Amino acid sequence: MKSIARAACAATLCAFATLAFAQAPGPLTTTLDARKVVAGADGKESFEAATVVKPGDVIEYVASYRNNGKQPLAKLEATLPIPANTEFIAASAKPANAQASVDGQAFLPMPLMRKVRAADGKETEQQVPNREYRYLRWYPDALGGEKTLSFSARVRVIDDRPLSEPGTKGGGK
């Protein structure tokens, strides 16, 4: 279980690192930090490196966008991927005006809703479970010259592999 969660977090970090290094030459740089949220005996939170995680752990991702130029940047779309084997924690997005997506294409205000057709043919709207969210996006007005904006969200590591999958309770070899 640790290896799946670790792989999911590593894949996200690699994806963001690739984004930062694959940018066209320009003034914008992007970084992503992942840290494990730990509650102390006194109830206060602290952070640890998220190098080893297990189901139930809470990880906070912080995406920072830095404008190294002098002129403001407009039409910024700050996107934070939500790794597989994690579940977005509702109301943890900061700033709170993030939109969410299950596919990286369509971003809508939270909570996400979908239409479901019942056995009797009637269509109803149901809330999309947070574990299906795969991206968050913010649309800041502008990023001033030589300024940094940060966006964050928390996820809970889950183990949602089917029971027949190797390494799970009652699963294969």
PLY file of the C-alpha trace (Angstrom):
ply
format ascii 1.0
element vertex 173
property float x
property float y
property float z
element edge 172
property int vertex1
property int vertex2
end_header
0.00 0.00 0.00
2.83 2.38 0.83
4.38 1.86 -2.59
1.14 2.70 -4.43
0.60 5.88 -2.45
4.28 6.80 -2.79
4.11 6.18 -6.54
0.99 8.34 -6.85
2.63 11.21 -5.00
5.87 10.81 -6.92
3.99 10.79 -10.23
2.28 14.05 -9.33
5.52 15.67 -8.28
7.18 14.50 -11.50
4.28 15.81 -13.57
4.57 19.22 -11.96
8.36 19.25 -12.21
8.01 18.46 -15.90
5.56 21.34 -16.25
7.99 23.72 -14.59
10.91 22.67 -16.79
8.89 22.31 -20.00
7.62 25.88 -19.98
8.34 28.08 -22.96
10.97 30.69 -22.18
9.28 33.42 -20.24
8.88 35.03 -16.88
6.62 32.42 -15.21
8.05 29.68 -13.02
6.02 27.05 -11.22
6.86 24.90 -8.20
4.92 22.22 -6.35
5.56 21.22 -2.77
4.00 18.21 -1.06
4.06 17.84 2.68
2.44 15.41 5.09
0.11 17.04 7.63
0.69 15.67 11.13
-1.51 16.42 14.13
0.43 16.78 17.38
-0.71 15.58 20.79
-1.88 19.14 21.46
-3.98 19.11 18.27
-1.73 21.59 16.45
-0.69 20.74 12.93
2.87 20.42 11.73
4.36 19.25 8.45
6.76 16.47 7.50
8.31 15.43 4.22
5.81 13.38 2.21
8.37 10.78 1.17
6.56 7.83 2.77
2.78 7.84 3.01
0.09 5.29 3.79
-3.70 5.20 3.48
-5.25 7.73 5.83
-2.34 10.20 5.66
-3.18 13.78 4.69
-0.93 15.49 2.14
-1.01 19.21 1.46
0.05 20.34 -2.01
1.15 23.94 -2.52
1.57 25.18 -6.09
3.44 28.47 -6.38
3.52 30.62 -9.49
6.26 33.26 -9.71
6.32 36.10 -12.23
10.02 36.88 -12.64
9.28 39.66 -15.12
8.41 43.27 -14.52
5.03 43.27 -16.32
1.88 41.67 -14.86
0.75 38.36 -16.33
-2.94 37.99 -17.16
-5.16 34.98 -17.91
-3.21 32.68 -15.61
-4.82 29.26 -15.04
-3.26 27.80 -11.91
-3.85 24.04 -12.07
-3.15 21.54 -9.31
-3.37 17.83 -10.19
-4.94 15.49 -7.64
-3.05 12.16 -7.69
-4.66 8.76 -8.13
-5.15 6.87 -4.87
-5.99 10.12 -3.08
-9.21 11.89 -2.21
-9.59 15.68 -2.28
-10.57 17.00 1.14
-13.57 19.28 0.71
-13.09 22.92 1.68
-9.29 22.56 1.84
-8.63 24.51 -1.37
-7.02 27.89 -0.78
-8.06 30.30 -2.06
-11.55 28.86 -1.76
-12.69 29.85 -5.27
-11.09 26.83 -6.98
-12.95 24.92 -9.65
-12.63 21.15 -10.02
-12.44 18.61 -12.81
-12.53 14.84 -13.17
-10.87 14.88 -16.61
-8.66 17.98 -16.81
-10.85 19.44 -19.56
-14.05 20.75 -17.97
-13.64 22.81 -14.79
-16.71 23.74 -12.75
-17.47 25.19 -9.30
-17.50 22.70 -6.44
-19.19 20.51 -5.50
-19.20 18.82 -8.90
-22.52 17.32 -9.95
-23.41 14.77 -12.61
-26.60 13.47 -14.17
-27.44 9.86 -13.44
-30.21 7.87 -15.09
-32.07 5.61 -12.67
-33.45 2.18 -13.59
-36.88 3.75 -14.12
-35.38 6.10 -16.75
-35.58 9.23 -14.62
-32.54 11.45 -14.64
-31.30 12.95 -11.38
-28.29 15.00 -10.34
-25.84 13.48 -7.91
-22.74 14.90 -6.32
-19.48 13.54 -7.74
-17.47 11.89 -4.94
-14.35 13.86 -3.96
-12.20 10.80 -4.69
-13.03 11.28 -8.39
-11.66 14.85 -8.53
-8.38 14.86 -10.48
-7.63 18.57 -10.92
-8.27 21.89 -9.22
-7.92 25.20 -11.03
-7.88 28.83 -9.99
-8.26 31.86 -12.26
-6.47 34.78 -10.58
-7.04 38.25 -12.04
-3.35 38.84 -12.70
0.08 38.01 -11.35
2.03 41.21 -10.77
5.63 41.66 -11.83
8.12 40.05 -9.46
5.25 38.57 -7.40
4.31 35.05 -6.34
0.85 33.51 -5.91
0.34 30.23 -4.06
-2.58 27.81 -4.25
-3.06 24.80 -1.98
-5.28 21.83 -1.32
-5.22 18.75 0.84
-5.81 15.14 -0.10
-6.20 11.98 1.92
-4.27 8.93 0.75
-6.68 6.08 0.02
-6.29 2.50 -1.13
-9.07 2.05 -3.63
-7.72 -0.99 -5.45
-10.21 -3.81 -5.99
-9.92 -6.69 -3.52
-8.78 -8.98 -6.33
-5.70 -6.83 -7.00
-2.34 -8.10 -5.69
-1.28 -6.67 -2.35
-4.78 -6.01 -1.06
-6.66 -7.77 1.71
-7.78 -11.06 0.21
-6.20 -10.03 -3.09
-3.86 -11.92 -5.36
-0.20 -12.65 -4.84
0 1
1 2
2 3
3 4
4 5
5 6
6 7
7 8
8 9
9 10
10 11
11 12
12 13
13 14
14 15
15 16
16 17
17 18
18 19
19 20
20 21
21 22
22 23
23 24
24 25
25 26
26 27
27 28
28 29
29 30
30 31
31 32
32 33
33 34
34 35
35 36
36 37
37 38
38 39
39 40
40 41
41 42
42 43
43 44
44 45
45 46
46 47
47 48
48 49
49 50
50 51
51 52
52 53
53 54
54 55
55 56
56 57
57 58
58 59
59 60
60 61
61 62
62 63
63 64
64 65
65 66
66 67
67 68
68 69
69 70
70 71
71 72
72 73
73 74
74 75
75 76
76 77
77 78
78 79
79 80
80 81
81 82
82 83
83 84
84 85
85 86
86 87
87 88
88 89
89 90
90 91
91 92
92 93
93 94
94 95
95 96
96 97
97 98
98 99
99 100
100 101
101 102
102 103
103 104
104 105
105 106
106 107
107 108
108 109
109 110
110 111
111 112
112 113
113 114
114 115
115 116
116 117
117 118
118 119
119 120
120 121
121 122
122 123
123 124
124 125
125 126
126 127
127 128
128 129
129 130
130 131
131 132
132 133
133 134
134 135
135 136
136 137
137 138
138 139
139 140
140 141
141 142
142 143
143 144
144 145
145 146
146 147
147 148
148 149
149 150
150 151
151 152
152 153
153 154
154 155
155 156
156 157
157 158
158 159
159 160
160 161
161 162
162 163
163 164
164 165
165 166
166 167
167 168
168 169
169 170
170 171
171 172
